[in-house]
Amino acid sequence: MKSYKPFGKRLFDVVFSLLLLPILVPFFLLAIVSIWVSDGRPIFFKQQRVGQQGKVFTMWKLRTMYMDQTKFTVEQEDRSAWSDGIPDSFVFKENADDPRITPIGKFLRKTSMDELPQVLNVLRGEMSIIGPRPETPSYTYYYSPYQTKRLDVKPGITGWAQVNGRSTINHGQKIEFDRYYVTHYNLKLDMKILKKTVAQVIRRKGAY
């Protein structure tokens, strides 16, 4: 299925996104109104992320955290020993009880609705529907050459690592799942990931 790489994958991304947009509009509007009523503006949250081959782009999400976070204390990980890459045992801490998350934000995260604006990133060609989740520059800065392999394809809204553990796996496991995807991705695997993603969203599994 070499024809799927990369033309077929891009075609799938565009067609799927355009078909998805009309379905998502009511959810967009509901989420926008909910955020506005509960915590005001801004509605969207944008952040620099690292895409294919290390290219930095602006990723969009629905805002799920309070704007004023100065009153919250958040524990930071110790990166002093990351000179040879991010340790395999490292686990990115996502906490459902994070005090920075608004009440409506908890619902948006649990249902993954906060990720909906990334369909626009897909249409712009910065992301794919399926691929390794986009990382922040502050983390990719510490990547080893082995870990950098996950940047060989466009990042995705969902991916092989997402459907195989999401927030329950450590960094080493995430890298292995992402490297597997980079090497083996095809239409069949993408459809399998898409099916598993829908099941996870319905069960609200692994989202915080």
Secondary structure as UniProt FT lines:
FT   HELIX           2..4
FT   TURN            5..6
FT   HELIX           7..39
FT   STRAND          44..50
FT   HELIX           52..54
FT   STRAND          56..62
FT   TURN            70..71
FT   TURN            80..81
FT   TURN            83..84
FT   TURN            88..89
FT   TURN            96..97
FT   TURN            99..100
FT   HELIX           103..110
FT   TURN            111..112
FT   HELIX           113..115
FT   TURN            116..117
FT   HELIX           118..123
FT   TURN            124..125
FT   STRAND          128..130
FT   HELIX           137..140
FT   TURN            141..142
FT   HELIX           145..148
FT   HELIX           149..152
FT   STRAND          156..158
FT   TURN            160..161
FT   HELIX           162..164
FT   HELIX           166..168
FT   HELIX           171..184
FT   HELIX           187..203
//
